[in-house]
């Protein structure tokens, strides 16, 4: 971050170039205050791609940079849409702030830790915006109703098209993270042609939907979905990523079971030994926990835990002694998968390893990276094409999409994850070549 004058702040971003915040503008001054809040600064300590940096060493980027980038994309969307619909300026501050803080509730390692801890980042985002937080105080100082207005945008109110800018299949979130993740991982898959997509956006007043003008952006949007699919298949759901997710999940499960001593209250609350509902966890505790907090604890367990399993799993995590991962073929039935898991469990027992922690299934499907699957007009969770005659058609019903392989993509990968200590025996399984890719 640099500053030319006291009236401007500039965030030098590798994706968007300089992101400038004009401190003489009331809304942008508010944005600067939000960025300086402890809840937003915490995002510098939350990796954007969870444990993706275990597999792709360049993926060290954080939710902080992504959040600024999403706001910048939203600003470009507003600038474009205001040319044909000036009324959008009335909602500018709510849209920009919603884009900026849409990920404020992420816990350590982003989505990776949600399953084992039972916490959803979207629920925490709402709790931070509405609860006793610096961000809530900043928003209310500007406008007492602003926190609730932000929540309404996440719920597609007062208009669906406003919510679509922040959360849909073509939104400021995805247009940033695909490009950003692609850049840091070092692959071209996520380059989506965002300028062309933004230029094709329109607001259909009658249906209250954000739409893509067919003659401008149809081909670009189909390419964008292919880009998402490539990132989904090759990067986000890489089998090594799934092995890392499995390992972290097992560390958390073991820590919850043995309850290590000398653990801080915030980390204790985050581990959620008693499986409390989110409303029973103090917000002040949650925002103290980040990737660094958890890594520090795991490092301590790797060296000093009295529990052999927790110590061994933690050592494997800290020193990247990763578990192995094999992807099942899509036609393998659930009963066959169950039999393979049972065989892996027996192999673990022969090596005196607890099969609960050293072998099992990890499934790839998770909320942010699902293939295109349109929902109803109620939420706008779909891509709507505005044809030349003005008719609105949902993309999956358009021939440009209907004839692509994307229509038949399942989006679910299932992997057998296991300790390297049983690797040679796993390869000797009779059905190995038939059931694994």
N, C-alpha and C positions, 0 to 999 in steps of 0.2 A: 504494500500500500504506500502511495506517495501523495504529496499535496503540493500543488502549484501556489495556491493562495489559501488563506484561511476561510475562504468562501466555497471551497471545493475539496472533495475527497476523491481520490482516484484509486481504484483497485485494479492492478495490472493482471489481467486474466489471460491465460494461455489459449483459451478458446475464443473469447469474444473481444480480446484486446482491452483497452482501457474502459472500465466501467466507472463512469463519473457520477458523482452524487453532488448536486448543487445545494449547498447549505442555505442559500437564500430562498429556495423553494420550500414551502411549508411541509409538503409531503415528503420530499427528499431529505429534509432535515430529520423528519420522523424516522425515515429509513436508516439514517446514520445512527440515531439513538438506539434503534433495535439491534443493529449490527454490533454495537458496543455492549449490549446486555450480556450478562453472564450465561444466560441460556443459549444465546446465539454463538458466543465465543466458544462454548463447549463443543460445538460442531466441528471445530478444528481438531478435536481429539476423537472423532468418530469417522472411521474409514468409510468411504462411499460404497465400496464394493465388498463390504464385510471382510471375509478372509481371502478375497481374491488376490491379495498381494503375496499370499503363500505360493500361488501358482504363477502369477504374472508379476514379476518383481517391480514393474513400473507403476502398478496400481496402488500407489501410496496416497492418492488424493482423498479429500475428505468431503463431508457433507457441507462444510462451510463454503467452499468454492462452488459446489453444485448449486447451493441455494442462491448465491449471488447470480450465478449464470441463469437460473430459472427466472429470476426477477428481470434480468436483462432481456431474455426472450419475450417475457410478458410485456415489457415496455415496447419492444418492437412490434408485437402484435397489436397493441393499443394504438400506436402511431399509424399503422397501416389501416386498421379498421375505422379509425376516426375520420378518414378521408370520405368514406361513404356513409358512416353513421356517427356523426359528431356527439351523439348522446352518450357514447361510451366514456367520454371524459368525466362524466358525473361519477363513475365508479372506479376511476383510475387508482385512487389511493388504496381502496379495499383490494383491488386485483393485485397490485404490486406487492402489498404487504402479505397477502395470502400466498403469493408465489414465493416470497422471501422466506416465510416461516412454515411452509407446508411440511418440512421435514424436522421441525424443531423437537419433536418427541422421540426421535430415534435413540435407541439404547446402544450399548456397546456392540460393535461389529454389525451395525445396521440390522438387516433382516435376520441375520444368522442366529441371533440369540432369542428371537421372539418365541420360537416353539418351545425350547426348554424352560424358559422363565415364565411363559404364559402371558406375556405383556405384548400389546399391540401398539405400534408407534403412533398410529392415528389417534388412538384414545389418549395417549400421553400428550400428543400435540394439542388436543382440545383442552386437556387439563392445564397445560402450561398457559394457553391463551386466556382461559377463563379463571384460573386459580391465582394463588398468591405467588406471583412471579414478577420479575423486573419487566418482562415484556407486557404483562397485563397492566402494570402501573403506567408504563410508557404509552400504551394504546389509550387507556382511559383518560390520561392527562390531555391527550389530543382530542378525544371524543369519547364520552362515557359509554356510548353505544358501539364503539368500534370493535371491541373484542367479539361481541355477538354477531356483528356484520361479517367478520372474517369467517366465523363458524358457518354462517348461512351460505357463504360462497362455496365452502366444502360440501354443503348439502344441496347445491345447485339452486340457490335462491339469491336474489329475488327473480333471476332469470336463468334458465338452463345454460345459455350461451356464456354467461359470466363464469359459471363453474367449469365449463368445458375448457376455458383458457387455462385454468389451473390444473384440472384433473379430467382427462378424457384419453382417447387414443392418439390424438394429435394435440398435445398440450405443451406448455412451457417446460414442464418437468421432463418429459421424454425427449423433447428436442434438444435439451441440454445434456442429459445424462448419456444418451447414446453417443453423441459427439465427444463428450468429455471422457467417458470410459474408453472409447475407441482410441483416443489420443494417448491416454496414459498406459493402456495395455500394449499399444504398438501395433494395432491392426487397422485396416481400412473399413471394416464391416459397418461401423456405426455412422459413417458419413452420409447424412440423410438429405442433403439439399434443403436445409431449413429455410433459406432465403426464398426459394421458389414456393415452398409450402406456405410460408407466411403471406406471400404475395397473392396466393390463391384463396385466402380466407375471406369469408363474408358472413354477415349476420342476416339470417332470414327472419324478419320481424314477425311474419305470420306464424311460423312454427316455433319461434323463440330459440332457434338452434344456431350454433356455429357450424358453418358448412364449408365445403371445398367446392370452388367453382370448377366444373368439369373441364372446360376448355383451357383452364390455366394449370390446374394442379393434379389432375387425376393420375397421370403416369408417375408423377413425382411421389405421390402418396403411396402408390403400389410399390414403388422402389423403396420407400421408407419402411414399409411393412416387411419387405424382404431383408432390409438392413437390420431391423429389430429381430427378425427370426434368426439371422446369422449370428448376431450377438448372443441371443438366447441359447442357440444350439452349441456354438463354439466357445463362448466365453463364460457367460453366467452359469451355465449348467455343465461346465467341464467336469469330468469325473474326478479330477484331483480336488476341485472346489468342494465337491460333495463329500470326499473323504475328510477334508478339513472341517466341514460343517459337522460331520458325524463325530469327529474327535472332540471338538469343542462341546458338543451336546453331551457327550459322555462324561467329560470333565465336570460340567455343571451338574449332571445327574449324580455323580459320585460325591461332589462337594455337598450337595443338598442332603445326601444320605449320611455322610460321616460328620458333617458340621465341623470343619476345621476351627481350631481355637485361634485367638488373636486376630479376628476378622473385624473390620470396621462396620459400624451400623449401616452406612449407605450400601456397602457391598452385601451385607447380610440381607437387607431389604430387597436388593435387586435379585439375589439368588432365590429369595422367596421360598425359604424352607417349608413354610406352612401352607404354601399355595393360596395365599390370601388374594382376594379380589383387589383390583387396582385402587379402588377408593380407600383401601386400608393402608396403602403405602404412601408415606409422606412425600410430597413433591420435592421438598428440600433435600431429601435423601437421593431421590432418583437423579437429579441434575448433577450430583457429585460423582456419579459413576460414568466412566467412559472407557474407551479401549485401553488407555494407559492403566487405569485402576485395575481392570481385570487381568491384563498381562502381568502387572506387578504381583498380583495375588497368585497367578498360575506359576510364575517364576519362583515364588516363595514355596509353593507346594512341591514344585519339581525338585527342590533342594532339601526341604526340611519336613515334609509331611510325614506323620507317623503312619499314615495309611499307604500301604504298598501300591495299591491300584491307582489312587489319586496321584501319588508321586510319579508312577510310571507314565500315566497318561499325560500329566503335566510336562514331564521331561520330553516326551515325544512332541508335544506342541511347541515348547520353547525352542527346541533344537531341531525342529522340522524333521523328525523321524516319522514321516506320515504313514498312515494306514494305506493299504492298497484298495483300489476300487475297480470293479468290473461291471460294465453296463449290461443288463439283461436285454435280449432281443425283444422287440415290441410284441411278438406273437407268443411269448412265453406266458403260460397261464399262472394264476396266483397260486394254485396248489403246487405247481412245480417250483416256484420261487420259495414257497414255504419249506419244501423238502430240502432245497439247497441250503437254506439258512440252518435247518436242523443238522445237516452234515457239517457245516462250518462250526456249529456249536460243539459237536462231538470232537472235531479236530482241536478246538480250543481247550477242551477239557483234557485231552491227551497231553497237551503242552502245559497243563496246570494254569490255564488262563480262564478267567471268568467270562463265559460267552456273552453275558449281558453287556459287557463293556468292550469286548474285543472282536465282535463280529455282529453284523446286522444289516438292515436295509436303510438306505437313505434315498428319499425320493426328491426329485428336483423341482417339482412344481411349487411355486410360491407367488404371492400376489403381484409383485411389481413387474414380473417378466413373462407373464402368460402370453401365448399367441393371441392374435386378434380373435375375439369372440364377442360379437355385438350383443348388447342388452337392449332394453326398451327405450322409448323416448323419455321415460320418466327421469332418468339421470343424465342422459346424453352420453352414456358410455358406449359410444359407437361412432363411426365415421359416416357423415352424411354428405352426399354428393348433390350439388345443385346443378341440374342439367340445363342445357341451353334454353329449353322451353320453360324454365323456372320450377319444374317438378323436382321434389326432394326424394332421393332414393338412398337407402342404406347401402354401404359399399359392398357387403357380401352378396347383395342381389344384383350387382352390376357385373356385366360380362367381363370387364377388365380385371376383376378380382376372381370371379367365379371359375375362370379357366386357369388359375394359377395353382401350384402345389400347396400354397399356404392354406387353402380351404380345407385340406385334409390333414393338416399337421395336428398331432395330438397334444404336443407340448409337455408330455410327462416322460421323464426318464426315471428308471428304477435301477439302483446299483447295489451290488453286494459289497460291503465295506468290511475289511478284516485286517487283523494284525499281520505284519510281514512274517511273523514267526510261523504262520500256517500257509504261507504263499505256495510253497512247493507242493504241498498236499492238495490245495485247492485246484491246482493245474492238473492233478491226476484224476479229478472227478470224471466219471465216464461220460456224462452229458456235456462236458465243458464247451466244446466247439459248437454244439447245437444251441445252447442257451445264452451264451455270452457273445457280444459283438467283438 
